[in-house]
Structures are given as structure tokens and as C-alpha cells.
Amino acid sequence: MMPSLRTARVTLVCLTASALTVFLAGDVRCQEAAPGPLDGAWKLLEQKNGDSQDYQKPAEGTEMIKYVAGGRFIWTVAQGGKLIAAAGGKYKVDKDKYSETIEYTAGEGQESLVGKTFDFTWKLDGKNWLHVGTIKVNNQDIKIDEKWERCTK
């Protein structure tokens, strides 16, 4: 009797995993078909945000990665092997304008970003993506000036 109960549990787990895979794959199919110039994985090299006059590299042990593909994006901030912040949603590219609409967040203090659209000007410089804009957080305008490097193998 035990082996058949164990087999039933394994079968149920496999069916659930298969169903989730099919369900999640359905979301991928609704994305844009043609890859855009920014599609890929990007690592933040340095930033000059707010009133800062100089570019600053992320703190030691901190890594910010942005994934852009098919009209969707997600950025993550990890520190010491732990995810400390993230946000994602939809993006659009129109000539030199890049816009992100945040649909979900993770991490302390990120909730106020949900539902907001942020506009940036962008350009590619070799394997680097430069983007500049102003975001409004808690009724305060914050200048964003970031340099990202395309991730390669």
C-alpha cells in the first residue's frame, strides 16, 4: 500500500509542476515577438542619482541586475547573497525614450512605486546602456543617471 501512495504523491507533484510550467509559458507567449535593442541582462556599473555630482559604484558586495525582454523588465538588488529589493513590470522603447511601468515590487519601502511610469532617455555606448531621467517618489523628484553593462558569459 505505501508504494502506491508514494507513487500517487510523486505523480501529483509532477502534474502540478507540469501545469505550472504550461501556465507560466503562456505569459511568455503574450510578449512582443521581436527582440529590442535593450533585450538582455544588464549589471549596474555606476550611478549618479539625486544631487550627486559624481558617479558612484554599488557598495562592496551589492549587485543590481536588470533583465529586459519582450516588453517586460525586472531589476533586482542583492547584497551578501540575499535579495534586498526588486521591481518589475512593462517597458517601452520609442526612439531615445525608455519607459518603465512598475507592476510589482519586493523589499522595504518599494510599494509606492507600483503603478507608476518612469521615463528616461537612453543610448547604447558599446556594451554599455546609459539612461537618464527623473522619477517622482513620495512627491519628490529624484534625478536618475545610470550606467549599465550588458552581461555576457
Long-range contacts (C-beta under 8 A, 24 or more apart in sequence): 28-70, 31-69, 31-70, 31-71, 31-72, 32-70, 32-71, 35-69, 35-70, 36-68, 36-93, 37-93, 37-124, 38-68, 38-91, 38-93, 38-98, 38-122, 38-124, 38-129, 39-68, 39-69, 39-70, 40-67, 40-68, 40-69, 40-150, 40-151, 41-65, 41-66, 41-67, 41-68, 41-150, 41-151, 42-66, 42-67, 42-68, 42-129, 42-148, 42-149, 42-150, 42-151, 43-148, 43-149, 43-151, 44-146, 44-147, 44-148, 45-128, 45-147, 45-148, 45-149, 46-146, 46-147, 47-144, 47-145, 47-146, 47-147, 48-143, 48-145, 48-146, 49-142, 49-143, 49-144, 49-145, 49-146, 50-142, 50-143, 51-143, 55-145, 55-147, 65-151, 66-148, 73-100, 77-107, 83-107, 85-110, 86-110, 87-113, 93-122, 96-121, 96-122, 96-123, 97-121, 97-122, 98-122, 98-131, 112-137, 112-138, 113-137, 118-144, 120-144, 127-152
